[in-house]
Amino acid sequence: MIRFNKPYLFGQELENVKRAVIEGRLAGNGDFTKACHSYFQDRYGFEKVLLTTSCTDALEMCALLLDIKEGDEVIMPSYTFVSTANAFALRGAKIVFADSNSEHPNISIESIKECITKRTKTIVAVHYGGAACDMDALSELCNNHKISLVEDAAQAIESLYNGKPLGSFGDCATFSFHETKNVVSGEGGLLVVNNECSAARAEIIWEKGTNRTAFFRGEIDKYGWVDLGSSFLPSELIAAYLYGQLENLEAIQEGRLIRWNRYYENLTELAFAGSFELPMLPTYATNNAHIFYIVCNSATDRIELIEFLKNKGIGAVFHYLSLHKSAFFEGKHDGRDLPNADRFSECLVRLPLHLHLKTQEIDFICQCLTDFYNK
Ligand SMILES: Cc1ncc(COP(=O)(O)O)c(C=O)c1O
């Protein structure tokens, strides 16, 4: 079986975990957490970062940081993971789903414009497959309407928008290190805070609503409950593992890009013949090779293709299901059609992409696609 995903172990991860265990410092915010924080700050120029137990948690922190309350409207793409919406729904926000672009799953600026009202508090931009949303257009929209901007960059590590790292545009941004991502720690995430006023508060929310982080830095002589919060910080074991992956980030990216390009080259002819669409990358975006996907011509095509590949021992999978049509949101949506989100929900297929994947396996997968479309 060619697995859809298989986490890659470099070895340093285990060495680091062993060191953390032997040093006997296992709770959060220890040396490995600090090393990860410095890494992200140095590499991407982020001012304030905090490791979290997941991207879901980082998104929940964003909702707390932005003081999202009952009645606030939060606009986001329908074509996204449930956590993007849940984090804001948990605070009582009204979720307003926008459509995707026709040629790319990222949120459509035109669709957002139709959703803005005087109650709109926040827009959440999801960088699908690591490809940047149109950040200039989003920033302009947010400035003009005094709306805050969150980047759900769960899949977007190492990606740039016009040369600037994703995660540096929103008031806050979130990344994921779930085992399916480019850099993994099993479960894990990162919060980036770009708004200076919120940075101190983010530390408090991170540590159960207490000022314990300032206490550990020796800035105050006792700590206590000062705000809302939860236990959002991961243990040192997670941070130690993650740091081992970060030490190999260049190799991870190089390996993924080689595989992504091999798929693209192998499949160009079929796409040209109209069998399916290949991923499209906007000119302002770079490719972090997070996902290799194709968009089938119909829902039936996709079902048959996934089944065909499964019978050949290939783990190909669909992705998000439009949230405006989800069981939870049924009855809450205002009835607008979101045809592009629906098309990606029904027709997008992700092919295996991980560092264990051999060139011959990619060629075999592409041959199977050729057989399927020529049958
Ligand atoms: C766009 C998006 N946001 C958030 C998440 C949640 O990430 P995590 O599993 O780290 O909580 C995911 C998960 O894949 C995602 O795709």
The ligand as a Gaussian input file, in Angstrom:
#p B3LYP/6-31G(d) Opt

LIG

0 1
 C       -6.917000      25.045000       7.413000
 C       -6.766000      24.296000       8.689000
 N       -6.915000      24.949000       9.849000
 C       -6.769000      24.334000      11.039000
 C       -6.458000      22.992000      11.101000
 C       -6.326000      22.336000      12.443000
 O       -5.000000      21.973000      12.700000
 P       -4.657000      21.051000      13.949000
 O       -4.910000      19.644000      13.549000
 O       -3.198000      21.333000      14.211000
 O       -5.499000      21.490000      15.087000
 C       -6.296000      22.261000       9.929000
 C       -5.956000      20.837000       9.971000
 O       -5.531000      20.221000       9.061000
 C       -6.448000      22.928000       8.692000
 O       -6.333000      22.269000       7.515000

